Amino acid sequence: MEKQEKTKKKKVKVSEDIKKIKVEFDKLKENFTILNTELANEKDKNLRVQAEFMNYKRRREEEISLMFKYADEDFISKLLPVIDNFERAIKLDDHDLTDELSKFLAGFKMIYGNLIDILNKSEVKEIEALGIEFNPNYHQAVIMEKNENKPAGVVLEVLQKGYMYKDKVIRPAMVKVNE
């Protein structure tokens, strides 16, 4: 009997130990689930931060690329009034000039030609305007005039040339448009 009681006590003790182990196992399982959820949240946060960084990096590279693409825009914009003045001076060629003034004007024409070559090499193009339909993306209407011989909305006169730098308008053409 004593053996039976000892066996019974052992069984009770083993049963209690099993219950304790189950309770500990359940706690560990719960902690594992919590940790697994936290780990998944941290992975998600990490992926979001990586995605934000990649987007920032891409945007920054695009900004730098555009900055290099249009690096000369400010300089070219400042040069355009000089080109306008050269064109006004060259128009004096139509008038009767002395031989000395004629030579001086020839020098102006050479300088003007060099400036135009530099602009062409820098991908600066004059915006076409005269005789074509008014386009607010490229033209700035300054004067409206009625001409029965021309269709409505056509540019009658270019008051100031417009220019594009690469694929960007840096100065729209100032024009007179037919009503």
C-alpha positions, 0 to 999 in steps of 0.5 A: 500500500505504501507503494501505491500511495507513493505512486499516487503521490508521484502521479499527483506531483507529476500532474501538478508539475504538468499543470505548472509546465502548461501554465508556463508554456501558455505564458511563453506562447503568449509572450511569443505571440506578443513578440512576434507581433512586435517584430512584425510591426518593427519590420513594417516600420523598417520597410516604411522607413526604407521606402521613404528613404528610397523615395527621398533619394530618387526625388533628390537625384531628380532635383540634382539632375534638373539643376544640372540640366538647367544650370545655365538658365539664369545666365542665358536669361541675363544674356537675352537683353544683350542679344535684343540690343545687338539686334536693334543695333544691327537694324541700323544697317538699313540706314545710310551709314558712313564707312567708319560706322559701317565697319563698326556695325560689321564688328557688332554683327560678328559679335552677335553671330558669335553670341547666337552660335553660343546660344545654339550650342547651349540648346537655346532656340528662338520661339517661332511666332510670326504668322502662326496661331497664338499659343499662350504656352509660348507667346505673351499677347501684348496688343490685340489688333484687327486685320481682315486679311488674316485669321483670328488668333494669328500672331501679326507681329513679334515685339520681343523674341521668345526663347526656349532653353532645352525643353523649357520656355525661359522667355515667352515671345511678346506678340501682337495678335489678330482679333 
